[in-house]
Amino acid sequence: MSSESRSGRLLLVDGHAYAYRAFYAIRSMSSPTGRPTNALYGFIKMLQKMEGLLKPTHRLVVWDGGLAAERMAELPGYKSTRPPTPEALDEQFPQLQEWLGAAGWASLQVEGTEADDWIATYARRARDRHDSVVIASADKDFMQLVDDCIGLFNPNDKSDKVWTAADVVAKTGVQPAQVVDWLSLVGDSVDDIPGVAGVGPKTATDLLKRFGTIDALIQRAGELKSETQRNAVQSSAELLKRNQRMIRLKEDLAGGPELESLKPAALNLPALREMYARWGFRSMLAEVTAELEAIPAAPAPVSKTVPVPAAAPATPPSAPSTSPVQGNLF
């Protein structure tokens, strides 16, 4: 993905994925009042690192708003075995949103919509106006979106590079355009989407290298030499079609903030200082305090001296005006 010729770079962050990653990476951390802050601290550090590395002109953190009704209708057991959110993580989400606002990051969560679909939608919108896009997530579903404009920043890759189509091929053996079919064959145990019996990643890659697509594989299943494999593919035609619908991300959701509103907003340094003090983040507090102290103080207002006229000769007291002047005018 070449960004040099493009006018902007949109960074899309899978919010829940990074919050979970931070929560489990730092096992024990709490504020001066004893509240958990491990996810907060790790999340902030990861986003700051990403911003420094990727230098986006626009950025958006996207959160899950629930499971898509269409996918639940297709497969009622979709994501059903995922454990509940740990209580110690759940109580940190409001503080994460508080920090994002003060740090100038745009954030989006829409009820009944999965973060993956919003990320796909914004990637498409930015690509359509010729911006480059970086999706920060380890979710393999996003490999289907990679092209000349869209890349992946995989937190599991310690090289900190942005994945291109070549990296997707190195990981899966197939092109990004084939990832939906590849995942449909293999299935996704994390999302409780079953694949074809007996078909693992290597076999799925071999089948797609030979046949190109699932449609062609189903039509030409009779060419498979292995009777077990042939029967498995032929008996899984409906499952494969359903998996394609489940795994293919939506790129056409309506609504959401305009792309131009995703430019970084100004830091609210006083708010950040208050947060870091409350959470006990001493190094971050020192940094933001130094920034505040480096801001030149506003000059004191200059008072104007109005000359006082000489006192007039004393005159007899008169009745007060019916419309007295109330105090000084200057």
N, C-alpha and C positions, 0 to 999 in steps of 0.2 A: 504494500500500500504506500503510494508516494503522496506525501502531504505538501511537498514544496510548492506545487503548482496550484494548490487549493487555497481558498480565501480564509477558511476557518477550520477549526477542529473541535468536534463535539465529543465530550467524554460522558459516557453513560455508565453509571455505577449500579450494580445489582445490590441494593441496600441491605436486604435481609441476609444475603450471602456473606457480605462483609461484616455485618454485625455478629453473625454466628461465628465467623472465622476469628474475629477479635475476642469474642467471649471465651472460646475454647483455647485460644493461643495464650491468654493470660489468665491463669486459673484463680488467682487470689489478689484482689485489689479493692480497696474501699476508701470512701471519703472520710474526712474527720468525724462525721456523724455516724459512720459505720455502714453507709449504704454502698452497694456494689458499684464499682466504676470501671471494671476491667474491660467490658465491651466498649464503653465510652472512650477510654484512653487508646485502646488498640485501633478503633475505628478512625479516630481523629488522626493518629499517626500514619495510618495507611493512606488516608485521603490526602494528607499533606505531602506524603512521598509521591503519590501518583501525580499530583498537580505539578510538583517539581520536575518529574521525569517527562511528563507528556505535554505540559504547557498548553492546556486547552484554551480556546477562546470562548467556548460555551461548555456548560457542565450541568448535569442533572442526575440526582440520586433517585432511583425508582424503587418503590416498595410494593410488595404483594398486597392486594386488597381483597384476597379471597380466591377461591377456585372458580375457573370459568365454567358457567352453566353448560355450555356446549360439550366440554370435555367430560363433565360429570354425567351428562346424559349418555354419552358414548360408552363410558366405563365407570360405573358407580364406585368401584374400588380405587379410583384414581387417587394417588397419594394418601391412601387410607392408613398405611402402616407407619407414617411418620410420627415420631413422638411429639408430645406437646412442647411448646416453647418453655424452656426453664424459667421459673418465676424470677430468678435473679437477673436474667436477660430481659424479660418482658418489662420489668420496671425501669429499664434504662432507655427504652425507645423514646419516651417523651423528651428526655435530656438530649438524645441524639438529634431530634428535630429542633430542639432549642439551639443546639450548637450550630447546626446547618444554617439556620436563619441568621445568627449573629456572624457567621463566617462567610456569608454571601453566596451560599450554595442554593440552587433551586432544588426543590424536592417535590415528588409526585406520588400520590397513592390514591387509587380510585377503587371504590368498593365494588366487589364482584369481578374484578379484572386482575389477571396475573401480571406481575412485573415483566416477565419475559415478552409478553405481547406489546406492552408499552415501549419497551426497549427496542423491539423490532420496528415498531411504528416510527419512533423518533430517528432510528438509524436510516430508515427509508426516506423520511422527510429531509434529513440533512444530506443524504446522498443525492436526492433529486435536485438539490440546489448546489451540488458540486462541492460540498464540504467533505472533509475526511471525518471518520467516526472511529472512536475506540470504545469498545465495550469491555468494561472491567468485570469479569466473572470467570469462575471455573466451570460453569455449567456447559456441558457438551452440546446442548441444544443450539447454542449460539454459533457453533461452527457452520451451520447452514447459511448464515448471513454473510460470511466472509467473502469479500470480492476486492476489486481494486480500490474501493473507497472505504470499506469497512474492515477493521482489524480487531483482534482480541488481545486484551491484556490479562493474561492468566496468572493469578497469584500463586499458583503451584509451580510456575516456571521461574526459577531463581535468576534467570538471565535478564529479567525485566524488559524483554523485548516485546514488541507488538506482533502478534501472530498474523501471518499472511496465509494465502491459499496453500502455499508450499508447506507451511507448518501443519495445516489441517491434513494434507496428504500424508505427511510424515507420521502423523498421529494415527490416522484411520486407514490409510491406503486408498482413500477415495477423494474425489473432488468435493468442494463445499456444496455444489448443486446436487450431489448424491448422498449427502449426510442424512436427510430425512429418510431416504430408503434404507440406508445402512442402519440407522437406529431402529427403524421399523422391523427389520429382520432380527436384530440382536435383542431388542426390547430395552427397557430401562427399569432396573430394579428399584432405583431411588424413587421413581414416580409410580411404581407399581403397574407398569405397562409390560405385559408379557410379550416375549418375542416368539419366533418359530422354534419349536423343539429341536435341539441338536445343532442349532446355528449360533456360533459364537462370532466374535469380531473378525477373526481370520477367515472363516468360511463366508461370512457376509461380504467381506472385501473381495474374495475370489469370485463370488457369484456376480457381484456388480461389475467387476472388471470384465467378466465374460459376457454378461447380458446387458449391462448399462443401467437398466431401471428395473423396478419391481414389476411394472406392467409387462415388460418383455420377458422377465423371468417366469411369471405366471403363465404367459402364453406359450412359452417354449420349455416348460418344466419337463416335458417328455424327453428332452435331450439330455437330462441329467442321468448319468450312468448309475449312480447309487439309488437303489430302490427306496431305501429309507429316506434319503434326502428328497427324492422325487415325491414320495407320498407326503412328506412333511410340508413341502411347498404347496402342493396341490390342495391339501386339506386346510391350509392356512390362508387361502386367498382373501377371505373376508376379514380375518384378523389383521392381515397386512394392510388392507385398505383403511381399516379403522385406525391402525397405528399411524399411518400417514396423516390422517386428519388430526389425530391427537398431538403429534410431534411437530407438525408444520406450524410455525409461529405466525401470528396475525400481524400484518404490516399496514393495516388500513383502519386502525381505530380512529374514531372521531373525537375531537375535543382536545383538552390538554392545553398547557401554555404555549404561546408562540415561541418559535425558535429564538427570536431576538431577545426574548425575556430571560433566556438561559445564560446570558453573559454574567460573569461574576459581579456581584454587587459589592459595595464598599464594606470593609470590615467594621463591625460595631465593637470597637476596642473596649469601651467601658463595660459593655455586656460580657465580652469574653473574659475580661479581668475578673468580673464578679463570679462567672461560672468556674473559672480555673481555681479561684480561691475557695469556692464552695466545695469543689470536688477534690481539692488537695493536689492539683497538678502543679507542683512547684516550679518545674522548669518552664512549662508553658506560661505560668503566671509571671515569671521573671521576664520572659521574652516580650509579652504584651505590655507589661509595665514599662519596660525600656522604650518600647515604641511610643507609648503615651507620653512619657517624659521627654521624648525627643521632639514632640510637636511644639513649635514655638507658641508661647503664650500670646493671646490676643492683646494688642496694645490697649491701655486704659483709655477710656473716652476723655477727650480734651474738653474741659469746661470753658465756656466763654464768659468773660467778665463784662457785664453791662455797666457803663458809666452811670453813676447816680447824679442826677441834676442837682444844682444848688437849691437849698431850701428857699421856698417863697416866703414873702413877709406874712406874718401871722394874720389871719382873717378870722372874723367872728364865726363860731360854729354854725353850720347850716344843717338843714334837715337831710337825712341820708337819702341817697339815690334809691329809686324804686327798683333799679336793676344793677345792683353792685357788682363790680368785677370780682370774680372768685379766684383769689390767689394770683401768682405770677403766670404770665403767658409764656415765659421762656425758662 
